[in-house]
Amino acid sequence: MTNSRIVLDQSRIPTHWYNVIADMPNPPAPVLAPDGKPITPDQLMMIFPESLIMQEVSGERWIPIPEPVREIYKLWRPTPLQRAYRLEQALGTPARIWYKNESVSPAGSHKPNSAVPQAYYNKQAGIKRLSTETGAGQWGSAISLAGQMFGLEVMVYMVRISYDQKPFRRSMMQTWGARVLPSPTNTTRSGSKILAADPESPGSLGIAISEAVEVAAENPDTNYTLGSVLNHVLLHQTVIGLEAKEQMQIAGDYPDVIFAPCGGGSNFGGIAFPFLADKAAGKNIRLVAVEPTSCPTLTRGHYAYDFGDSVGLTPMLRMYTLGHDFVPPGIHAGGLRYHGDSALVSQLYHEKIIEAVAVDQIATFEAGVLFAKTEGIIPAPESNHAIRACIDEALRCKASGEPKCLLFNLSGHGHFDMAAYDRFFRGELEDYAYPQEAIEAALEHLPKVALG
C-alpha cells in the first residue's frame, strides 16, 4: 500500500516558533501610531500583553513555545500531511500534490494555532476578558475555544453579513461561552458612527476591528486579540510549516511550489515562512499567496501605510491595502475579505521574494467540489483558493510533462460553510473583479505618511 499520510508523534510538536524576520533581506518597516510617529511599547500595552508585544518586535529566529500551549496543541497537533493521489489521477497530472490538513483542529481550522498562545499570554498577564472580531467565523471560533481553555471571557464582533449567513459558526462560539455581536453595533462609538451613515451596513473586518479595539482600550481588564496580519500571529502559525518540512523529509519529497490562501496572511505565513528560510539559503522554491479577485489586496492594492481598522484607532502598517474603508461586495462568499495584508507578507511580496495570484470565485468552488469528490474532505471556501491555484499548476505540469511537487495548506473544512456551497450549486454565485476606479479612489483616503 502506498503511504499517502504522514503523521508525526506528539513528541514532534515544535518546541519553538520560527520568526521569518531573522531571514528577511531587509528589516521590517516601522509601525506608526495614528499620529504618524513610530509607535511605542507603552501605546501597544493598552490592548496587548507585554509578552506578545515582545514577540511582535523580536528579531530572534526562534521563539520558545510555552509548555502549557504545547499541551493544548496535543489536542490536534501534529496535523497530517497527505498526498492527494486521487486528485492527481482525476487531473491526469504528473505533479505530486501534498496538502497539510489543518481542518482537524477542534475549531476546524488553523486559527487555534495562534488563539491558544494569545489566550495563554493574556491569562498570564492577569487579563479577564478578550475582545476580538471575526469575519467568516474561523477566528471567532478559535479564540472562543482558547478563552474557554484558560477561563477568559470572550466578546466577538462578527461581521454582520457573516453573522446572518453563518449562524452555526456563531453557535460554535456561543457553545464555547463567547458573547457574539453583529458588527457594526450601537454599543460602541465606532459602530454607532457607521450605523448612522449606513443603517443597513453589511459590516467589514475593518469595522469590527474598530469596535473590538475600542472596547479593549477603554477597559483595563480587557485586551484585544487578532487572528491574522500582526507579526506575532504569523509567528504562532509557523508550527504548520515546521511540521510540514519534517513530514516532507520523511516522505522523501520537497515542494517546488507552495500555495496558501491569503486574506490577512496567517494562513500563508504559517506554511510558507519556514520554507522561506530554505529559499534564503538558496533553495529553488516558489511561495504563492492566493487571494480572490473581488478582494485583490496584494495583486492590485496600494503598497502604503494604512490603518488596520475602518475608523483609525489602530496603528498604521506599511502593507498592500485596498483602503481601510473597504467593504467587500455582498456577492463574495469565499472569505479572505480583509482590506490589507500582513506587513511581513506585503514586504516580501514587494521585494519579489514571494508571489501572489488572484482567482475567480466560481473557479474556487469548482476546485473545492473536485477536491471533495476525490479526497473526501469538503474544504472551507478560503482553502478553495489554494486548491484552485494548485490545480491550475498541476494542469500546467500536465501540459509540460513536468513532475513538480506541489504543496498547499488545507486551512480548514467547510462543514459550517455549506450555505456558500448551496449558492454555488444554485448558480447564484458570480465572479466579480473589484473595480479599478475603487482601487484608485482608495488612495484619497489613505493616511498621508512620508515614506523614508
C-alpha positions as CSV (number, residue, x, y, z in Angstrom):
1,M,0.0,0.0,0.0
2,T,1.3,3.4,-1.0
3,N,1.9,5.7,2.0
4,S,-0.4,8.7,1.5
5,R,-0.5,10.1,5.0
6,I,2.5,11.2,7.1
7,V,1.7,11.5,10.8
8,L,4.2,12.7,13.4
9,D,4.2,11.6,17.0
10,Q,3.0,14.2,19.6
11,S,6.6,14.5,20.8
12,R,7.4,16.1,17.4
13,I,5.2,19.1,18.1
14,P,7.6,22.1,17.5
15,T,9.2,23.4,20.7
16,H,9.8,26.8,19.1
17,W,8.1,29.1,16.6
18,Y,10.1,30.4,13.6
19,N,10.5,34.1,13.2
20,V,10.8,35.0,9.5
21,I,12.2,38.5,10.3
22,A,15.6,36.8,11.1
23,D,15.9,35.7,7.4
24,M,14.4,38.7,5.6
25,P,16.9,40.7,3.5
26,N,15.6,44.0,4.9
27,P,14.3,44.9,8.3
28,P,10.5,45.4,8.5
29,A,9.1,48.9,8.0
30,P,8.3,50.6,11.3
31,V,4.8,50.5,12.8
32,L,3.4,54.0,13.2
33,A,0.9,55.4,15.7
34,P,-2.2,57.1,14.4
35,D,-0.4,60.4,14.7
36,G,2.3,59.2,12.2
37,K,5.1,58.8,14.7
38,P,6.8,55.4,15.5
39,I,4.7,53.6,18.0
40,T,6.0,52.9,21.5
41,P,5.5,49.7,23.5
42,D,3.5,51.7,26.1
43,Q,0.9,52.5,23.5
44,L,0.6,48.9,22.5
45,M,0.2,47.8,26.1
46,M,-3.2,49.4,26.2
47,I,-4.6,46.4,24.3
48,F,-1.8,43.7,24.3
49,P,0.1,41.9,27.0
50,E,3.9,42.7,27.1
51,S,4.8,39.1,26.1
52,L,3.0,39.4,22.7
53,I,4.5,42.9,22.1
54,M,8.0,41.5,22.6
55,Q,7.2,38.8,20.0
56,E,5.8,41.4,17.7
57,V,9.1,43.3,17.6
58,S,11.5,40.4,18.0
59,G,14.3,39.7,15.5
60,E,15.2,36.4,17.1
61,R,14.9,33.4,14.7
62,W,13.4,31.0,17.3
63,I,10.8,31.9,20.0
64,P,10.1,29.2,22.6
65,I,6.6,27.7,22.8
66,P,5.4,27.6,26.4
67,E,4.7,24.0,27.6
68,P,1.0,24.8,28.6
69,V,0.5,25.9,24.9
70,R,2.1,22.7,23.6
71,E,-0.1,20.6,25.9
72,I,-3.2,22.1,24.4
73,Y,-1.7,21.8,20.9
74,K,-1.7,18.0,21.6
75,L,-5.5,18.0,21.1
76,W,-4.9,18.1,17.4
77,R,-1.2,18.6,16.6
78,P,0.8,17.5,14.8
79,T,-1.6,17.6,11.9
80,P,-1.3,15.1,9.0
81,L,0.5,15.8,5.7
82,Q,-1.5,14.0,3.0
83,R,-0.8,13.0,-0.6
84,A,-3.7,13.8,-2.9
85,Y,-3.4,10.7,-5.1
86,R,-7.0,10.6,-6.2
87,L,-6.9,14.3,-7.2
88,E,-3.7,13.7,-9.2
89,Q,-5.4,10.8,-11.0
90,A,-8.5,12.9,-11.8
91,L,-6.3,15.6,-13.2
92,G,-4.1,13.2,-15.1
93,T,-1.1,15.2,-13.9
94,P,2.5,14.1,-13.4
95,A,2.6,16.5,-10.4
96,R,2.8,15.2,-6.9
97,I,0.2,17.0,-4.8
98,W,0.5,17.2,-1.0
99,Y,-1.6,19.1,1.5
100,K,-1.2,20.0,5.2
101,N,-4.6,19.2,6.8
102,E,-5.3,21.9,9.4
103,S,-9.0,21.0,9.4
104,V,-8.5,18.5,12.2
105,S,-8.4,21.1,15.0
106,P,-11.4,21.4,17.3
107,A,-12.4,24.6,15.7
108,G,-12.0,23.1,12.2
109,S,-9.2,25.4,11.0
110,H,-5.6,26.6,11.5
111,K,-6.7,29.6,13.7
112,P,-6.3,27.9,17.1
113,N,-2.5,27.8,16.5
114,S,-2.4,31.4,17.5
115,A,-5.6,31.7,19.6
116,V,-4.2,29.3,22.2
117,P,-0.9,31.2,22.8
118,Q,-2.7,34.6,22.7
119,A,-5.2,33.4,25.4
120,Y,-2.3,31.9,27.5
121,Y,-0.2,35.1,27.4
122,N,-3.2,37.2,28.3
123,K,-4.1,34.9,31.2
124,Q,-0.5,35.2,32.5
125,A,-0.9,39.0,32.4
126,G,-4.0,38.9,34.6
127,I,-6.4,39.8,31.9
128,K,-10.1,38.7,32.5
129,R,-11.7,39.3,29.1
130,L,-10.7,39.3,25.4
131,S,-12.4,41.3,22.7
132,T,-11.9,40.4,19.0
133,E,-13.5,40.5,15.6
134,T,-14.3,37.7,13.1
135,G,-15.4,37.6,9.5
136,A,-16.2,34.1,8.2
137,G,-16.1,32.9,11.8
138,Q,-12.9,30.8,12.0
139,W,-11.0,33.2,14.2
140,G,-14.0,33.9,16.4
141,S,-14.5,30.1,16.9
142,A,-10.8,29.6,17.7
143,I,-10.5,32.4,20.3
144,S,-13.7,31.3,21.9
145,L,-12.3,27.8,22.3
146,A,-8.9,29.2,23.6
147,G,-10.7,31.5,26.0
148,Q,-12.6,28.6,27.5
149,M,-9.4,26.7,27.9
150,F,-7.9,29.4,30.1
151,G,-11.0,30.7,31.8
152,L,-11.3,34.0,30.0
153,E,-14.4,35.8,28.9
154,V,-14.6,36.4,25.1
155,M,-16.5,39.0,23.2
156,V,-16.7,38.6,19.5
157,Y,-17.7,41.3,17.0
158,M,-18.8,39.3,14.0
159,V,-19.2,41.0,10.6
160,R,-22.9,41.4,10.2
161,I,-23.2,39.7,6.8
162,S,-21.4,36.6,8.2
163,Y,-23.4,36.8,11.4
164,D,-26.6,36.4,9.3
165,Q,-25.2,34.0,6.7
166,K,-23.3,31.7,9.1
167,P,-25.4,31.1,12.2
168,F,-23.7,27.8,13.0
169,R,-20.3,29.5,13.3
170,R,-22.0,31.8,15.8
171,S,-23.4,28.8,17.6
172,M,-19.9,27.3,17.9
173,M,-18.6,30.4,19.6
174,Q,-21.6,30.5,21.9
175,T,-21.1,26.8,22.8
176,W,-17.6,27.7,24.0
177,G,-19.0,30.5,26.1
178,A,-18.4,33.6,23.9
179,R,-20.7,36.6,23.5
180,V,-21.2,37.3,19.8
181,L,-22.5,40.6,18.5
182,P,-23.3,41.5,14.8
183,S,-21.0,44.3,13.8
184,P,-21.5,47.2,13.4
185,T,-23.3,47.5,16.7
186,N,-24.7,50.5,18.5
187,T,-22.8,49.5,21.7
188,T,-19.6,51.3,20.6
189,R,-18.9,54.8,19.3
190,S,-17.2,53.5,16.1
191,G,-20.1,51.1,15.4
192,S,-22.7,53.8,16.1
193,K,-20.9,56.1,13.7
194,I,-21.0,53.5,10.9
195,L,-24.7,52.8,11.5
196,A,-25.6,56.5,11.5
197,A,-24.1,56.8,8.0
198,D,-25.5,53.4,6.8
199,P,-28.1,51.7,8.9
200,E,-28.0,48.7,6.6
201,S,-24.2,48.3,6.6
202,P,-23.2,44.7,6.0
203,G,-20.1,45.3,8.1
204,S,-16.5,44.6,7.4
205,L,-13.5,43.3,9.2
206,G,-12.1,46.8,9.5
207,I,-15.3,48.0,11.2
208,A,-15.4,45.0,13.6
209,I,-11.7,45.6,14.5
210,S,-12.6,49.2,15.4
211,E,-15.3,48.1,17.8
212,A,-13.1,45.4,19.4
213,V,-10.1,47.7,19.8
214,E,-12.3,50.5,21.3
215,V,-13.7,48.1,24.0
216,A,-10.2,46.8,24.8
217,A,-8.6,50.3,25.0
218,E,-11.3,51.5,27.4
219,N,-11.4,48.6,29.8
220,P,-8.3,47.7,31.9
221,D,-9.4,44.1,32.4
222,T,-9.8,43.6,28.6
223,N,-7.3,43.0,25.9
224,Y,-7.7,42.8,22.1
225,T,-6.8,39.7,20.1
226,L,-6.3,39.4,16.3
227,G,-6.4,36.3,14.1
228,S,-4.1,37.5,11.3
229,V,-2.0,40.3,10.0
230,L,0.3,41.0,13.0
231,N,3.8,39.6,13.3
232,H,3.1,37.5,16.4
233,V,0.1,35.9,14.8
234,L,2.0,34.7,11.8
235,L,4.8,33.6,14.2
236,H,2.5,31.3,16.0
237,Q,1.2,29.8,12.8
238,T,4.6,28.6,11.7
239,V,4.0,25.3,13.5
240,I,2.3,24.4,10.2
241,G,5.3,24.8,8.0
242,L,7.7,23.4,10.6
243,E,5.8,20.2,10.8
244,A,5.4,20.1,7.1
245,K,9.1,20.3,6.5
246,E,9.8,17.3,8.7
247,Q,6.9,15.4,7.1
248,M,8.2,16.1,3.6
249,Q,11.6,14.8,4.6
250,I,10.0,11.6,5.9
251,A,8.1,11.3,2.6
252,G,11.4,11.8,0.7
253,D,10.0,14.7,-1.2
254,Y,10.3,18.5,-1.3
255,P,7.9,21.1,-2.7
256,D,8.7,23.1,-5.8
257,V,5.7,25.3,-5.2
258,I,3.7,26.1,-2.1
259,F,0.2,27.6,-2.3
260,A,-1.9,29.0,0.6
261,P,-5.0,31.2,0.8
262,C,-4.2,34.8,1.8
263,G,-6.5,37.3,3.4
264,G,-4.6,38.8,6.2
265,G,-1.6,36.5,5.9
266,S,-1.7,34.0,8.8
267,N,-2.6,31.1,6.6
268,F,0.1,31.8,4.1
269,G,2.8,32.8,6.6
270,G,2.1,29.7,8.6
271,I,3.0,27.2,5.9
272,A,5.3,29.3,3.8
273,F,7.6,31.2,6.2
274,P,9.5,28.1,7.5
275,F,10.3,27.3,3.8
276,L,11.4,30.8,3.2
277,A,14.4,30.1,5.4
278,D,15.4,27.4,2.8
279,K,14.8,29.9,0.0
280,A,17.0,32.4,1.7
281,A,19.7,29.7,1.8
282,G,19.5,29.2,-1.9
283,K,16.8,26.6,-2.3
284,N,14.7,27.0,-5.5
285,I,11.2,27.1,-4.2
286,R,8.2,29.3,-5.1
287,L,5.9,30.6,-2.4
288,V,2.5,31.7,-3.8
289,A,-0.2,33.6,-1.9
290,V,-3.7,33.1,-3.3
291,E,-6.4,35.7,-3.0
292,P,-9.9,36.4,-4.5
293,T,-10.3,38.7,-7.5
294,S,-13.1,40.5,-5.5
295,C,-10.6,41.4,-2.8
296,P,-7.2,41.6,-4.7
297,T,-5.1,43.2,-1.9
298,L,-1.6,42.0,-3.0
299,T,-2.2,41.8,-6.7
300,R,-3.9,45.2,-7.2
301,G,-3.8,47.1,-3.9
302,H,-1.5,50.0,-3.0
303,Y,1.7,49.5,-1.0
304,A,1.3,52.2,1.6
305,Y,0.8,52.9,5.3
306,D,-2.8,52.3,6.3
307,F,-4.9,51.7,9.4
308,G,-5.8,48.2,10.3
309,D,-9.4,49.2,11.1
310,S,-12.0,51.4,9.5
311,V,-12.1,54.3,12.0
312,G,-8.4,54.8,12.5
313,L,-7.9,53.5,16.1
314,T,-5.2,51.0,15.3
315,P,-1.5,51.6,14.5
316,M,-0.6,52.1,10.9
317,L,1.3,49.3,9.0
318,R,3.0,49.5,5.7
319,M,1.1,47.0,3.7
320,Y,-0.7,46.3,0.5
321,T,-4.2,47.7,1.0
322,L,-7.5,48.4,-0.7
323,G,-8.1,51.2,1.8
324,H,-9.2,50.9,5.4
325,D,-12.8,51.9,4.5
326,F,-13.0,49.0,2.0
327,V,-16.3,47.0,2.3
328,P,-16.3,43.7,0.4
329,P,-19.0,43.1,-2.2
330,G,-22.1,41.3,-0.8
331,I,-21.9,38.6,-3.6
332,H,-18.5,37.5,-2.3
333,A,-18.9,34.1,-0.5
334,G,-15.3,32.9,-0.2
335,G,-13.8,34.7,2.8
336,L,-10.4,36.4,2.7
337,R,-12.2,39.7,2.9
338,Y,-9.7,41.9,4.8
339,H,-8.7,45.2,3.2
340,G,-5.0,44.8,3.9
341,D,-2.3,42.2,4.2
342,S,0.3,41.4,6.9
343,A,3.2,43.9,6.8
344,L,5.6,41.0,6.6
345,V,3.8,39.3,3.7
346,S,3.4,42.6,2.0
347,Q,7.1,43.5,2.2
348,L,8.2,40.1,1.0
349,Y,5.8,40.4,-2.0
350,H,7.0,44.0,-2.7
351,E,10.6,42.7,-2.7
352,K,9.6,39.9,-5.1
353,I,10.6,37.1,-2.7
354,I,7.1,35.6,-2.7
355,E,4.4,35.6,-5.4
356,A,0.7,36.3,-5.4
357,V,-2.2,35.3,-7.7
358,A,-5.9,36.2,-7.7
359,V,-8.6,33.7,-8.6
360,D,-12.2,34.0,-9.5
361,Q,-15.0,32.9,-7.1
362,I,-16.8,30.3,-9.2
363,A,-13.5,28.6,-10.1
364,T,-12.6,28.3,-6.5
365,F,-15.8,26.5,-5.6
366,E,-15.4,24.2,-8.7
367,A,-11.9,23.3,-7.3
368,G,-13.4,22.7,-3.8
369,V,-16.1,20.4,-5.2
370,L,-13.5,18.4,-7.2
371,F,-11.3,18.1,-4.2
372,A,-14.3,16.9,-2.1
373,K,-15.2,14.3,-4.7
374,T,-11.7,12.9,-5.0
375,E,-10.2,13.4,-1.5
376,G,-13.4,13.3,0.6
377,I,-12.9,16.5,2.6
378,I,-15.2,19.4,2.0
379,P,-12.8,22.4,2.2
380,A,-13.5,25.8,3.6
381,P,-14.2,28.4,0.9
382,E,-10.9,30.1,1.9
383,S,-9.0,26.9,1.3
384,N,-10.6,26.5,-2.1
385,H,-8.4,29.4,-3.3
386,A,-5.2,27.5,-2.6
387,I,-6.7,24.3,-4.2
388,R,-7.7,26.3,-7.3
389,A,-4.2,27.7,-7.8
390,C,-2.6,24.2,-7.0
391,I,-4.9,22.5,-9.6
392,D,-4.0,25.2,-12.2
393,E,-0.3,24.5,-11.6
394,A,-0.9,20.7,-11.8
395,L,-2.6,21.2,-15.1
396,R,0.3,23.2,-16.4
397,C,2.5,20.3,-15.3
398,K,0.2,18.0,-17.3
399,A,0.7,20.2,-20.4
400,S,4.5,20.4,-19.9
401,G,5.2,16.9,-18.6
402,E,7.0,18.4,-15.5
403,P,6.6,16.1,-12.4
404,K,6.7,19.0,-9.9
405,C,6.0,18.6,-6.2
406,L,3.1,20.9,-5.1
407,L,2.1,21.6,-1.5
408,F,-0.9,23.6,-0.3
409,N,-2.4,24.4,3.1
410,L,-5.8,23.0,3.6
411,S,-6.6,25.6,6.3
412,G,-10.0,24.3,7.3
413,H,-13.1,22.3,6.5
414,G,-16.3,23.7,5.1
415,H,-18.8,22.0,7.3
416,F,-20.2,25.3,8.6
417,D,-19.9,27.0,5.2
418,M,-22.4,24.9,3.3
419,A,-24.7,27.9,2.6
420,A,-22.0,29.2,0.3
421,Y,-21.9,25.8,-1.4
422,D,-25.7,25.9,-1.7
423,R,-25.4,29.2,-3.5
424,F,-22.8,27.8,-5.8
425,F,-25.0,24.8,-6.7
426,R,-28.0,27.0,-7.3
427,G,-25.9,29.1,-9.7
428,E,-26.3,32.2,-7.5
429,L,-22.5,33.0,-7.2
430,E,-20.8,35.2,-9.8
431,D,-17.3,36.3,-10.5
432,Y,-16.6,39.9,-9.5
433,A,-13.4,41.9,-10.3
434,Y,-13.0,44.7,-7.9
435,P,-13.3,48.0,-9.9
436,Q,-10.1,49.8,-10.7
437,E,-11.8,53.1,-10.0
438,A,-12.5,52.0,-6.5
439,I,-8.9,50.9,-6.0
440,E,-7.7,54.3,-7.2
441,A,-10.2,56.1,-5.1
442,A,-8.7,54.4,-2.0
443,L,-5.6,56.5,-2.5
444,E,-7.6,59.6,-1.5
445,H,-8.4,58.0,1.9
446,L,-5.1,56.6,2.9
447,P,-3.2,58.3,5.7
448,K,-0.7,60.9,4.5
449,V,2.6,59.5,5.6
450,A,6.1,60.5,4.4
451,L,8.0,57.3,3.4
452,G,11.7,57.1,4.1
